[in-house]
Amino acid sequence: MRFTSEQRLDDGVLERKFTLGEIPGILWTPASASAPVPLILLGHPPLGLHKMYPRLVARARHSAVEGFAAATIELPGSGDRPRWAAAEQARADLRRAMEAGEPVSDEIIDALILPLVDKAVPESQAALDALLSLPEIGGPVGYSGGVISIGIRLAVVEPRIVAAGFFAGSFVPRTMFEEARQVTIPLHVLLQWDDEGNDRQAALDLFDAFGSKEKTLHANMGGHTGVPQFAGEDAAGFFARHLK
């Protein structure tokens, strides 16, 4: 890991951009911490860190208030990373189906999501290796948001992640439902009831499939971008319970 820049935000949070090999990332740490702090790994959709930055930094600031560091890395094929032909084709097929008002087929979902999961999860684990080697970060680790299938795989294969907050708003391959049954860590799942791009019943079926003994479904009325502020506060409380 190589830090490439740093700045203090107006609330004192330290923001450092880094590269992990060829992967860009950002680390935010609280203004003052007397001991190594827990870490929340922030997931995001494959729109690029630059586009997602306003939302990511807002989430990181909320994490800092609770005394947590937060970090994120660029997804494969997104942002300034090299384009990925198969992913570009899958996105084009998805756009075509949605613009035509056609159902999104399992084949499109599999092509869009499964290779991304296979590439992104090992990269996230490598990022955890590097981040947890820093003296100011001591764990435990939570995972928050992003492509839910990436979160599912991480929750299954990464023992350093002890709790996860998922957003039920992305396509999920059928094979991921079997992996969901292997998830045992505490979960906080946010669902927008009227999300125009989300299959509500599939989201409910996925929640039912999770094997966790502690799992909470937080459903609110409204579309994809209508998440109420208090929903974020509830998620912060969830991580405060499990990371402190």
Secondary structure, DSSP 8 states (H G I E B T S, - for coil): -EEEEEEE-TTS-EEEEEEETTEEEEEEE-S--SS-EEEEEEE--TT-HHHHHHHHHHHHHHHHHTT-EEEEE--TTSTTS---HHHHHHHHHHHHHHHTT----HHHHHHHHHHHHHHHHHHHHHHHHHHTTSTTEEEEEEEEES-HHHHHHHHHH-TTEEEEEEE--S---THHHHHHTT--S-EEEEEETT-TTS-HHHHHHHHHH---SSEEEEEESS-TT---HHHHHHHHHHHHHHH-
